[in-house]
Amino acid sequence: MSVTPHTDLGFDPEALRAKYRAERDRRIRPDGSAQYRGATGEFGYYDEDPYADTELTREPLDDRVEVAIVGGGFGGLLAAARLRQAGVQDIRVIEKGGDFGGTWYWNRYPGIHCDIESYVYMPLTDRVRSVGGGC
Ligand SMILES: Cc1cc2nc3c(=O)[nH]c(=O)nc-3n(C[C@H](O)[C@H](O)[C@H](O)COP(=O)(O)OP(=O)(O)OC[C@H]3O[C@@H](n4cnc5c(N)ncnc54)[C@H](O)[C@@H]3O)c2cc1C
């Protein structure tokens, strides 16, 4: 990917990109997705939608769209919004849950509100590395 040099940012984007790429590489495991336990058996309830009013079924759609986005979480919604801003109108967001919101649909903490932008997490990778623990 070619990057336009920025001289007025106060930081080096290439160095920052290299730093986060190194953090990503540190976390890649050879067993890949095999490291995860499936939501089956005694953990099968994790795959059910407790917030849908009734057992969630939808009629299948057989159509063509310009862009199909799998997942109606923050990433999917943001991608759809940016595509609209870029002039793409024919978009379908495909979400297996009863509604949009992703993590915030599936995980609810009644009475608790949190407005932390994701980038606030990023410095934690430095902290985790230096103290060897999470937060
Ligand atoms: C408990 C918890 C607390 C968090 N707290 C914060 C916070 O305070 N501040 C913050 O900024 N971030 C927080 N995060 C992180 C933030 O929520 C995630 O980074 C963000 O939601 C990721 O967005 P996403 O769209 O990539 O994925 P998700 O939000 O996970 O959305 C993915 C969506 O895709 C759907 N999906 C998956 N597979 C399929 C499929 N095959 N077909 C159809 N749909 C599918 C899922 O149902 C889900 O709705 C938290 C995360 C967790 C788990």
The ligand as an SDF file (V2000), in Angstrom:
LIG
                    3D

 53 58  0  0  0  0  0  0  0  0999 V2000
  -17.6550   -7.2250   26.3980 C   0  0  0  0  0  0  0  0  0  0  0  0
  -17.0720   -6.1930   25.4420 C   0  0  0  0  0  0  0  0  0  0  0  0
  -16.9480   -4.8530   25.8440 C   0  0  0  0  0  0  0  0  0  0  0  0
  -16.4110   -3.9060   24.9680 C   0  0  0  0  0  0  0  0  0  0  0  0
  -16.3330   -2.6020   25.3800 N   0  0  0  0  0  0  0  0  0  0  0  0
  -15.9460   -1.6420   24.5170 C   0  0  0  0  0  0  0  0  0  0  0  0
  -15.9670   -0.2410   24.8730 C   0  0  0  0  0  0  0  0  0  0  0  0
  -16.3140    0.1110   25.9740 O   0  0  0  0  0  0  0  0  0  0  0  0
  -15.5970    0.6540   23.9390 N   0  0  0  0  0  0  0  0  0  0  0  0
  -15.2070    0.2700   22.6820 C   0  0  0  0  0  0  0  0  0  0  0  0
  -14.8860    1.1270   21.8650 O   0  0  0  0  0  0  0  0  0  0  0  0
  -15.1510   -1.0300   22.3450 N   0  0  0  0  0  0  0  0  0  0  0  0
  -15.5210   -1.9870   23.2190 C   0  0  0  0  0  0  0  0  0  0  0  0
  -15.4710   -3.3010   22.8510 N   0  0  0  0  0  0  0  0  0  0  0  0
  -14.9470   -3.6390   21.5460 C   0  0  0  0  0  0  0  0  0  0  0  0
  -15.9760   -3.2870   20.4740 C   0  0  0  0  0  0  0  0  0  0  0  0
  -17.2520   -3.6490   20.9260 O   0  0  0  0  0  0  0  0  0  0  0  0
  -15.5830   -4.0710   19.2580 C   0  0  0  0  0  0  0  0  0  0  0  0
  -14.2740   -3.7180   18.8880 O   0  0  0  0  0  0  0  0  0  0  0  0
  -16.5110   -3.7440   18.0910 C   0  0  0  0  0  0  0  0  0  0  0  0
  -17.8540   -3.9560   18.4710 O   0  0  0  0  0  0  0  0  0  0  0  0
  -16.1680   -4.6220   16.9110 C   0  0  0  0  0  0  0  0  0  0  0  0
  -17.0720   -4.3260   15.8800 O   0  0  0  0  0  0  0  0  0  0  0  0
  -17.2500   -5.3250   14.6740 P   0  0  0  0  0  0  0  0  0  0  0  0
  -18.3020   -4.7370   13.7880 O   0  0  0  0  0  0  0  0  0  0  0  0
  -15.9270   -5.6340   14.0720 O   0  0  0  0  0  0  0  0  0  0  0  0
  -17.7230   -6.7110   15.3030 O   0  0  0  0  0  0  0  0  0  0  0  0
  -19.0420   -7.0550   16.1460 P   0  0  0  0  0  0  0  0  0  0  0  0
  -19.5210   -5.9030   16.9470 O   0  0  0  0  0  0  0  0  0  0  0  0
  -18.7190   -8.3200   16.8640 O   0  0  0  0  0  0  0  0  0  0  0  0
  -20.1320   -7.3480   15.0450 O   0  0  0  0  0  0  0  0  0  0  0  0
  -20.0730   -8.4840   14.2380 C   0  0  0  0  0  0  0  0  0  0  0  0
  -21.5190   -8.8360   13.8650 C   0  0  0  0  0  0  0  0  0  0  0  0
  -21.4640   -9.8290   12.8490 O   0  0  0  0  0  0  0  0  0  0  0  0
  -22.4980  -10.7590   13.0820 C   0  0  0  0  0  0  0  0  0  0  0  0
  -22.0980  -11.9780   12.3920 N   0  0  0  0  0  0  0  0  0  0  0  0
  -21.0040  -12.7410   12.6420 C   0  0  0  0  0  0  0  0  0  0  0  0
  -20.9610  -13.7600   11.7730 N   0  0  0  0  0  0  0  0  0  0  0  0
  -22.0350  -13.6250   10.9710 C   0  0  0  0  0  0  0  0  0  0  0  0
  -22.5340  -14.3800    9.8820 C   0  0  0  0  0  0  0  0  0  0  0  0
  -21.9050  -15.4860    9.4380 N   0  0  0  0  0  0  0  0  0  0  0  0
  -23.6570  -13.9690    9.2680 N   0  0  0  0  0  0  0  0  0  0  0  0
  -24.3100  -12.8480    9.6980 C   0  0  0  0  0  0  0  0  0  0  0  0
  -23.8950  -12.0900   10.7300 N   0  0  0  0  0  0  0  0  0  0  0  0
  -22.7720  -12.4850   11.3510 C   0  0  0  0  0  0  0  0  0  0  0  0
  -22.5640  -10.8870   14.5930 C   0  0  0  0  0  0  0  0  0  0  0  0
  -23.8340  -11.3460   15.0140 O   0  0  0  0  0  0  0  0  0  0  0  0
  -22.3130   -9.4400   15.0200 C   0  0  0  0  0  0  0  0  0  0  0  0
  -23.5270   -8.7290   15.1730 O   0  0  0  0  0  0  0  0  0  0  0  0
  -15.9820   -4.2900   23.6990 C   0  0  0  0  0  0  0  0  0  0  0  0
  -16.0900   -5.6420   23.3060 C   0  0  0  0  0  0  0  0  0  0  0  0
  -16.6270   -6.5780   24.1510 C   0  0  0  0  0  0  0  0  0  0  0  0
  -16.7520   -8.0290   23.7030 C   0  0  0  0  0  0  0  0  0  0  0  0
  1  2  1  0
  2  3  1  0
  2 52  2  0
  3  4  2  0
  4  5  1  0
  4 50  1  0
  5  6  2  0
  6  7  1  0
  6 13  1  0
  7  8  2  0
  7  9  1  0
  9 10  1  0
 10 11  2  0
 10 12  1  0
 12 13  2  0
 13 14  1  0
 14 15  1  0
 14 50  1  0
 15 16  1  0
 16 17  1  0
 16 18  1  0
 18 19  1  0
 18 20  1  0
 20 21  1  0
 20 22  1  0
 22 23  1  0
 23 24  1  0
 24 25  2  0
 24 26  1  0
 24 27  1  0
 27 28  1  0
 28 29  2  0
 28 30  1  0
 28 31  1  0
 31 32  1  0
 32 33  1  0
 33 34  1  0
 33 48  1  0
 34 35  1  0
 35 36  1  0
 35 46  1  0
 36 37  1  0
 36 45  1  0
 37 38  2  0
 38 39  1  0
 39 40  1  0
 39 45  2  0
 40 41  1  0
 40 42  2  0
 42 43  1  0
 43 44  2  0
 44 45  1  0
 46 47  1  0
 46 48  1  0
 48 49  1  0
 50 51  2  0
 51 52  1  0
 52 53  1  0
M  END
$$$$
